[in-house]
């Protein structure tokens, strides 16, 4: 299901939560649209007879998202040896730090595993040395410190993935859409206005 092979009608591939209603070819590709091997994050691209053919009155976006004859979904997945797919993150949230790819969702899941963490989002901050670095924005119980947050990540993430700063924010202060989803760009704007959108070296 994570290759160009067609998924049959009614087949339930491992790692996907819904049955396919029609044949669907799926590829995972890198930034150059080259198919990636198992275990390497890639953007999901699909072909299907039932797929829409483009955006209304937006030929530029259609050409971009349907390039090469495949629809680029904007979601990053990893393909497992059994063909199942594990979601990684949205492509647009990727942080490029010193030539390495940092996916905020991986960091956020570990931070949110703590019962004393109410909310967490990882955003990008500009950095003179690395280009971009991750910054964790957290709503937590009063006793939680920066060192507590980083301590939960050490040994579980590569060093380049560690947030270079931890900013604490009241839960109600997180900018959200009408559906309750955190607006990452607005979080970055808020931190920048406070002079907090910067990377301080993690211990």
C-alpha positions in Angstrom: 0.0 0.0 0.0 3.0 2.4 0.4 4.4 1.7 -3.0 3.0 2.2 -6.5 1.1 -1.0 -6.2 -2.7 -0.7 -6.5 -4.7 -1.2 -3.3 -7.7 -3.4 -4.1 -11.3 -2.5 -3.4 -12.2 -3.5 0.2 -8.6 -4.3 1.1 -7.5 -3.1 4.6 -3.8 -2.4 4.5 -1.9 -2.5 7.8 -1.4 1.0 9.3 -4.4 2.6 7.5 -7.6 3.2 9.4 -10.1 3.1 6.5 -10.8 0.6 3.8 -10.1 1.7 0.3 -13.2 2.4 -1.7 -11.4 2.2 -5.0 -8.0 1.4 -6.4 -5.3 3.8 -5.3 -1.6 3.9 -6.1 0.6 5.5 -3.4 4.2 6.6 -3.5 6.4 8.3 -0.9 8.8 10.8 -2.5 11.6 13.1 -1.4 11.9 16.8 -2.2 13.0 16.0 -5.7 10.0 13.7 -6.2 12.2 10.6 -6.2 10.6 7.6 -4.4 12.2 6.9 -1.0 13.1 3.5 0.5 11.5 1.9 3.5 12.2 3.7 6.7 12.8 7.1 5.1 10.2 9.9 5.5 8.6 10.9 2.2 5.6 12.9 1.0 2.6 10.8 0.1 1.6 11.1 -3.5 -1.4 9.2 -5.0 -3.1 8.2 -8.2 -6.7 7.1 -8.3 -9.5 7.0 -10.8 -11.8 8.7 -8.2 -9.3 11.5 -7.4 -10.3 15.0 -8.3 -8.5 16.5 -11.3 -7.5 19.9 -10.0 -8.4 23.1 -8.2 -11.2 25.3 -9.5 -9.8 28.4 -11.2 -6.3 27.8 -9.8 -4.1 26.3 -12.5 -0.9 27.2 -10.7 -1.8 25.2 -7.6 -3.0 22.4 -9.8 0.2 22.2 -11.7 2.2 22.2 -8.4 0.2 19.6 -6.5 -0.3 17.3 -9.5 3.2 17.5 -10.9 4.5 14.3 -12.5 0.9 12.9 -12.7 0.7 12.3 -9.0 -1.2 14.3 -6.4 1.1 15.5 -3.7 -0.8 15.4 -0.4 1.5 17.4 1.8 1.6 14.7 4.4 4.9 12.9 5.3 4.9 9.2 6.0 7.4 6.4 6.6 6.9 3.1 4.9 7.4 0.0 7.0 8.8 -3.4 5.6 5.2 -4.8 5.8 3.9 -2.0 3.6 2.1 -0.1 6.3 2.5 3.6 6.7 3.3 5.7 9.8 2.4 9.3 9.7 5.3 11.7 10.4 4.1 15.2 10.0 2.8 17.8 7.5 5.5 18.7 5.0 5.0 22.4 5.5 5.9 22.1 9.2 9.3 20.6 8.5 12.2 22.5 10.1 15.5 22.4 8.2 18.2 22.7 10.8 21.8 22.6 9.7 20.9 20.3 6.8 18.9 17.9 9.0 15.2 17.4 8.8 13.3 18.1 12.1 9.6 17.1 12.3 7.7 19.0 15.0 5.2 16.2 15.6 7.9 13.8 16.8 8.9 16.2 19.4 5.4 17.3 20.4 4.3 13.6 21.0 7.1 13.1 23.5 6.4 16.4 25.3 2.6 15.7 25.4 3.2 12.3 26.9 3.6 14.0 30.3 0.4 14.2 32.4 1.5 17.6 33.6 1.6 19.0 30.0 -1.6 20.4 28.7 -0.5 21.7 25.3 2.7 21.7 23.2 3.6 22.9 19.8 7.0 23.1 18.2 7.7 26.0 15.9 10.7 27.2 13.9 13.0 30.0 14.9 15.7 31.6 12.7 19.2 30.9 13.7 22.4 32.4 12.4 24.4 29.1 12.6 21.8 26.4 11.7 19.4 28.4 9.6 16.4 27.2 11.6 16.0 25.6 15.0 13.0 24.1 16.8 11.4 26.0 19.7 8.9 24.2 22.0 5.9 26.3 23.2 4.3 24.6 26.2 1.3 25.0 28.5 2.2 23.0 31.6 1.6 22.7 35.3 3.3 25.4 37.4 6.0 23.2 38.7 7.3 22.1 35.2 10.6 23.8 34.2 12.5 24.1 31.0 14.9 21.5 32.3 12.0 19.1 33.0 10.8 19.4 29.4 14.2 18.9 27.8 15.0 16.1 30.2 12.1 14.1 28.9 13.6 14.4 25.4 17.2 13.6 26.0 18.1 10.1 25.0 14.9 9.8 23.0 15.8 12.3 20.2 18.9 13.0 18.3 20.6 16.1 19.7 19.8 18.2 16.6 16.1 17.6 17.2 16.1 19.0 20.7 14.3 22.3 21.1 16.8 25.1 21.4 14.4 27.0 23.6 11.3 26.2 25.7 8.7 28.9 26.0 5.8 28.6 28.5 2.4 29.9 27.5 -1.0 29.9 29.2 -3.3 27.3 27.5 -5.8 30.0 26.6 -3.1 32.1 25.0 -2.4 29.7 22.2 -3.8 31.1 18.9 -6.4 28.8 17.5 -8.6 28.4 14.5 -12.4 28.2 14.8 -12.0 24.4 15.0 -9.6 24.6 17.9 -6.5 23.8 15.9 -3.3 25.7 16.9 -2.3 28.3 14.3 1.5 27.7 14.2 2.3 30.8 12.2 0.4 33.0 14.7 2.3 31.3 17.6 5.6 32.3 15.8 4.3 35.8 15.3 3.3 36.0 19.0 6.7 34.8 20.2 8.5 37.1 17.8 6.6 40.1 19.1 7.7 39.2 22.6 11.4 38.7 21.6 11.1 35.0 22.4 11.5 33.5 18.9 15.1 32.6 19.2 17.2 29.6 19.9 19.2 29.4 23.2 21.5 26.4 23.3 19.9 23.3 24.9 21.9 21.7 27.7 
